[in-house]
Amino acid sequence: MSSQGVDYYKKAAARAMEWHAGNIKKMKQCRFDTIAVHGIYSMQEALDFNQGSIIEPVYMSSSQTFRDSDEMEAALGYEIPTWCYARIANPSIYYMEGVLALLESYGAGVDASCVATASGMAAIQSAVDQFLVEDPKRPNAPMNFVATTQVYGGTFQQFAIRKEQERNIEWRRVVNSTDMNEWESQIDENTRFLYGEMPSNPSQAFFDVKKIVDLAHKYGIPAIFDSTVATPALLRPLEYGADIVVQSVTKSLFTSGFGIAGAVIAKKNLTTNIDNPEMKADFCAYLKQLPNRDNGPNLSPMNAILALNDIRTIRHRMDIASRSTMTIANFLKQHKHIEGVDYLGLQEHHLHELASDYMYLVDAEHDEQYGSPQNRYGHLMSFRIKGDAQNTRNVFDALQRIWRATDLGRIKSVATIPAISTHSQQGEEGRKLANIPPNLIRLCVGLEHPDDIIADLDQALGVLDGNKVSMTFPEFSAGGASSATLKR
Ligand SMILES: *Cc1c(COP(=O)(O)O)cnc(C)c1O
């Protein structure tokens, strides 16, 4: 067999990439739901490559074979698109990345790309670590980043322990994230990025996204946001000029709870003071081909397809869950055993107005049912029980329909006490900074009928009036090892 030559493959790849770009351009004309449902997988692709399969196939394969040495050389040199090895790329993962890039950049008027990771924490690490490198122009200069303290517990640990304690990279903490002076006063020439989570988990801190973006760009650094709680159905930071969005795909996007996944979505040509043109031009392509290839935080193809399947319905789910959460928040706030309810959707929440500027159900104005913009505040809320921490535990332990789990975004309602779970490791001081008192219960509302969730909360709160809740659980759940039961 005579050699085709590397150029032959490069030309063929250029034609294929042009076709893909055209297909993505067509998808960009569609509404959010259509993009969520179809993603970047087209009929043409199904018929040409996938036996007509209407659902994106799961390529459960570690690697790809090549026609000849020329194709292999072109692929490994990244001269043609390839899934040479699934740590770097894989078609199933590519479908998930494609849809998330389109959804996060929906209506933003920018081109974005996405790289999937094995978890939300890996997405955060992948997103921020690329900026925490030495500036060759200023060797040995200290590095810092400016980030809100009201962040997910895992993020708090990654920043406080892995960056600050272990690597001596200063985390300049923003405690009141609506105070723009506090943000700005922390920035200096060694600041590498601004980072914020909104609405934050669990305290629902919220800040002015656009102002933070403008501030970052004034200093030539990127604005990075964890937008997990909002999801692209309710808020898309790229629309306000953000450089990078991280998602714990695990949560609302991957609502069925089959697994863990994360994603970094970045606009092309982002702002940075790091001299790395390749990274600046297409952050996610760079991340995928180089740092993540070397560090290996990558997603499995099976999880990519399972997540992809849930992503199709994200807009409808966030709409229904937001409405139910509002109903439940209104029930709780008038309950005699409740000290307070924190939900951005409640008018009395001190950040309600600010959140109302940003949190909208995407495309509600094109929806026959609504026909105009509709604020939606998501399905994460928290409430504080009157009395001491034990009261809170008693109510929590009496829940019978709402699952006790350190999870959120599930199709089933789940609740946790953050002080003893998601936010236990950061200590009392850290919890104070993150605004997490011991009597706080975080509730993430699922797609059950809200009446049934209210009924469960009502009976659980009844234990504070002396009502007895009788539940029996097997002592060991593994394999029915014991028939002994716990009475409470
Ligand atoms: C859960 C969560 C993370 C971490 O994601 P994993 O997928 O669990 O690694 C990050 N940020 C927020 C807001 C989260 O809720």
Ligand as a Chemical Component Dictionary entry (heavy atoms), coordinates in Angstrom:
data_LIG
# 
_chem_comp.id                   LIG 
_chem_comp.type                 NON-POLYMER 
_chem_comp.pdbx_formal_charge   0 
_chem_comp.three_letter_code    LIG 
# 
loop_
_chem_comp_atom.comp_id 
_chem_comp_atom.atom_id 
_chem_comp_atom.alt_atom_id 
_chem_comp_atom.type_symbol 
_chem_comp_atom.charge 
_chem_comp_atom.model_Cartn_x 
_chem_comp_atom.model_Cartn_y 
_chem_comp_atom.model_Cartn_z 
_chem_comp_atom.pdbx_ordinal 
LIG C1 C1 C 0 -21.000 19.990 43.906 1  
LIG C2 C2 C 0 -20.427 21.272 43.537 2  
LIG C3 C3 C 0 -19.114 21.374 43.082 3  
LIG C4 C4 C 0 -18.219 20.173 42.971 4  
LIG O1 O1 O 0 -18.664 19.314 41.964 5  
LIG P1 P1 P 0 -18.402 17.714 41.982 6  
LIG O2 O2 O 0 -19.032 17.282 40.710 7  
LIG O3 O3 O 0 -19.046 17.183 43.209 8  
LIG O4 O4 O 0 -16.928 17.521 42.005 9  
LIG C5 C5 C 0 -18.639 22.621 42.737 10 
LIG N1 N1 N 0 -19.402 23.706 42.839 11 
LIG C6 C6 C 0 -20.677 23.653 43.263 12 
LIG C7 C7 C 0 -21.488 24.904 43.356 13 
LIG C8 C8 C 0 -21.236 22.442 43.639 14 
LIG O5 O5 O 0 -22.491 22.379 44.067 15 
# 
loop_
_chem_comp_bond.comp_id 
_chem_comp_bond.atom_id_1 
_chem_comp_bond.atom_id_2 
_chem_comp_bond.value_order 
_chem_comp_bond.pdbx_ordinal 
LIG C1 C2 SING 1  
LIG C2 C3 SING 2  
LIG C2 C8 DOUB 3  
LIG C3 C4 SING 4  
LIG C3 C5 DOUB 5  
LIG C4 O1 SING 6  
LIG O1 P1 SING 7  
LIG P1 O2 DOUB 8  
LIG P1 O3 SING 9  
LIG P1 O4 SING 10 
LIG C5 N1 SING 11 
LIG N1 C6 DOUB 12 
LIG C6 C7 SING 13 
LIG C6 C8 SING 14 
LIG C8 O5 SING 15 
# 
